[in-house]
């Protein structure tokens, strides 16, 4: 799955750069959507990101491309590799990559098997 985000003034820190936490929010949301589209009958919660390392700074007005690719499906969990690039430069080096993992839970938060 692929989506885009426009970096707006409210996404910036006091130095004019994208807040790292805002990017993490977008990555979590995009990969959760990918998991929910792949497994429509599941209720996913985030259990982890494997690495948080920002390779390049981002300023206002930049369009970001967020790509999510499923890499592993377990009995109760699923993981996605997420890559964030500058949207107008599709062949550019990613500014951020990580692996996000989700677990399927019931309404009480107890792990449940993944179903299609």
N, C-alpha and C positions, 0 to 999 in steps of 0.2 A: 504494500500500500504506500502511496505517496501523497503528501499534503504540503501546503505552503503556509508560511507565516510572514507578515510584514512587521518589521521592527519599528514600533512607534515610540514617541517620547516617554510614555508611561512605563515602557519596558527597560528604561535606562537607569544606570546608577548615577551618582553625583558627578562622575567624571565623563559622562556621555557614552558609556559602553553598556552593552546588554547585560543585565543582571544574570549571573549564572543560574540562579534559582528559577528565573523565568524560563530559560531554555530547558531546564530539567522538567519543569511543569509541562511544556509543550511536547517534549519527548515522551513523557509518561502518558499524556493524553493521546498522542498519535498512536503509540504502540498498544494502548488499551483498546482504542477503536479498531485497530487491525485484528487484535485477538477476538474482540466481540463480533466482528464481521466473519472471522474464520470459524468461530464456535458460538453461534447465535443463542444456544440454549444454556450457556454457562454464565456464571456470575464471578468475574475475575477481580482480584485485588492484587496490587503490586506487592511483591515480596523482595525485590532487589534489583539493583543495577550493578554490573560488575566493575565498572571503572568510570570515574568522573574526572576527565582531563580535557580542558579547553585548549585547543591548538591555535586558535586565532581569535582576535577580538572582533566584535561586531558593533557597528554604529547604526544610528537611526536611518530609516529608509531602505535598509537592506531587506531583500526578499530571501527568506530561507526555505530550502527544500528539505523536508524530513521524510526519509525512506525507511520503511519498516519491513523486514523480511523474517518470516518464521524460520527458526533454525532447529528447534527441538520441541517435541511433544512428549510429555510423560503421562503417567496415570492420572495425576491431578494438576499438573502444571504445564505451562508452555513458555517458551523463550523466543524473543525477537531481537535480531541485530538491528540497531538503529544508527543511521548515518545522517548527519546534518551538513548540508553544503550551501554555499551562496547560490540562490536560485537562478541568477542571470549567468552563472558560470557553471553549467552542469558537469563539465569535465574537471572542475577544480578539486583540489585536495579538500577532504572533509574538515570542517572546523570542529566537529565533535562526533565521536562514535561511542557506542556502549552496547551492552546486552541487557535487556530488561526482561525480568521473569515475573510471571503471574501465576497465582494458584486459584483454582475454581473452588468456591465455598458456597455453603447453603446460607439461609437467612440468619443462622446463629454463628456464622463464621467458621464452621467446621469444614475441613477439606472434603471435596466431593470428586468423583471421577469425571474426567472430561468427556463430554458427549458431543456429537455433531448434530 
